[in-house]
Amino acid sequence: MSTYAFEDFTVGRVWEFGARQVTKEEVLAFAAAFDPQPFHLDEAAADASVLGGLSASGWHTCAMVMRMMCDEYLIDSTSQGSPGIDNLRWLRPVRPGDTLSVRMTVQQARTSASRPHIGLVRSEWAVFNQHDEQVLSMEGWGMFGLRNAG
C-alpha cells in the first residue's frame, strides 16, 4: 500500500526536500542530448552569453526536480500522473556545483467530478540553490488515487 494518497495533500501542506548537487558532467550530457545550445555546452560561449557562465538547461532543472519529487513522495504514492503544468519560470541560472532544494505547497485539492476515485491536487513548487536564491517556480496539477475510494 502506498504511503501517500490524495487525503495527504491537504491545502496549505508544505513539503521541503532536497538537496541535490548539480554536476558539470550531467549538465553537459543533458545539453548534448536534449538542449544543445552553446551556453549549455561550451564554457566560452556560456561566459559570453547573458547567462554569464555555464548553466543547466531549464529543462534539465525541471528533470532534476521531477526526480527529487519522485524520490520524496511520488514513487510511494497513489499518483496517477498529471494533466500538465500551468506556470513555469526559470528565474536564475543553475550552475554546476549548485545544490538544489524544493519547497512544494498544496494550493487546492478536490475530488474529480467525472472520476470520484481520483483527487486533483494543485501545487506550487519553488526551487532554490544553496544560497537560498529561487531558481525555478512551477505550478500545476497532480492526480492521486483516494485512500478510501469507497
N, C-alpha and C positions, 0 to 999 in steps of 0.2 A: 504494500500500500504506500502511496506517495505521501511524503511529509506535508507538502503544501497543496492546498486546494483553493478554490475560489473564496471560501469563507475566511481564509487567512489574509486576503488582500483587502483590508478594511480602509476606508477613506481616511487619509492622514497618516497611515502607516509609513514609516521611513526605514529603508534598508540601506546600510552603508557597508561597502565591501571593496575589496582590493587587498593588496596592492599588486600591480603587475608591472614589471620593468620592461621597457621597450628597448630592443637591441638594434644595432645598426644592421646586422645581418638580416633580421626579419623585415626591417624597413626596405632594404634593397631588394630582397626576394619578393615581397608582396608587390612592390612597384614594378619590378621586371615582369611579373606575371599578369598584373591587373591594372596598373596605372603608370605606364612608362613615361611620364612627363619628366623632363630633365631635372627639375628641382627635387624630385624624389629619388633620382638615380645617381646624380653627379654632384659632388660637393662644390666644384667651382661654379656650376650653373646655379646651384642652390644658394650659394653665397651672393651671387649677382641678382637673385630674384627678390621679389617683395617679401618672401619668407625669411630672407637673411640667413639661410643655412639649411642643411639637410633636414627634412621633416617627413614624417609618415604621411601617406595618403590619408585623406579624411575617411575614405572607405576602409582603409586598414584600421584606423582608430575605431570605426564602427564594428569591424570584425573582432577586434580585441575586446571591446565592451561586450559584444554578444557572447564571447567565450566566458568572460567574467560572470555574466548573468547566468549562463548555463551552469557554471561551477557553483555559484552561490545558491540558486533556487530552481531554475527551470528544469534541470535534469531530474530533480527529486520532486516534481510537481505533477499536477494533472493538466499541464499545458497542452492546448490544442492548436498552438500556433498564434498567428497574429494577422489581422486584416490589413495592417500597414502602419506606417509612421506618418504622423500629421505634420510635425515640425522637426527639422534637423538643422543644427547650426554648428559649424566648425569655428570656434571662437579664437583659438590661438594655435600656432604650430605645435605638433607633438614631435619631440626630438628623440633621437637615440640617447639612451641614458635616463629618460624621464620615467617616473613611476606613476602609474595611473591608479586612481581610486574612483569609486562610483557612489553616488547617493541617489537612490530611487525613491520617489514619493508617489503614493497612490492618490490620484485625484478624484476618480469616480469608480464606482463598482455597482453593477446591476446585472440581473439575470437577463438572458436573451428572451425576447418575446416569442421568437419562432423556434427556439431550441431551449426549453426551460431547464435542461440538464447542463447547460453551458452558462458560465458567468463571464461578463465582459469587464475588463479592468483597464482603465485609462491611467497611465503612469507618466511621470516626468523623470528623466534621468539627467543628472548633472555629473560631468566627468571632470576630475581635477588632476593636475600634476602634483609633484612633490612639494611645490611652493604654494599649494592651495590656490592656484590660478585655474579658473574654469577653462577647459579646452574644448568642451563639446556640450551642447544641450540637445535634448531629444524628447519628444512627446509622442505617445502612441498607445495603441490598444493591444491587449493580450486576451486570449480566450482560455479559460480554465474550466475543467470539469468541477461540478459541485461534489463535495464530500458525501453529502446525503441527498442524492438526486431523487430519492423517493420513488 
